[in-house]
Amino acid sequence: MARRAKPVKRSTKTKKVKRVKVESKPKIRRRLARLWLLKVRALWDNKCAVTKVPGEENKLDCHHLENRSTCARLRYDPLNGILLCPSYHKWGRNSAHKGCIWFASWLRKHHRPMWKYVLRHRNEKLDLNDREVLQRLETQLTAPISEYERSVVARDQ
């Protein structure tokens, strides 16, 4: 009997395709939060909105006017942010956190366009799980401050 020849194994080399690593959504959201902070600081010229006293970056706090966890539409909107010294942000009697009624009336009196803007947009929906939406938000946050944003933030006399 004749011996059978062993089948020749043909090596089929497959091309290794490099996959583009997609950035995780939490990482994108952290970057957006940092960009939001920087934009709010720039919008308020690194000065407390109440006292107009300039401060170092670590001594002033950015405050969301409309809660960031319940209002996705305004979460990364710089017009939903205000720069405050710690006593007017959390610790003082007339602070945004402890004296909500005082702060809302102060905002309405001194920054009425901003107050109206937040009220007008607080019920709008935005899907923060959509990568295209996150990309658009990042583009808006990295853009220079517009005249519209300046006019909304301008203090009423």
Secondary structure, DSSP 8 states (H G I E B T S, - for coil): ------------------------HHHHHHHHHHHHHHHHHHHTTTB-TTT--B--GGGSEEEESS-TTT-GGGTT-GGGEEEE-HIIIIISTTSTTT-HHHHHHHHHHH-HHHHHHHHHHTT----TT-HHHHHHHHHHHHS---HHHHHHHS---
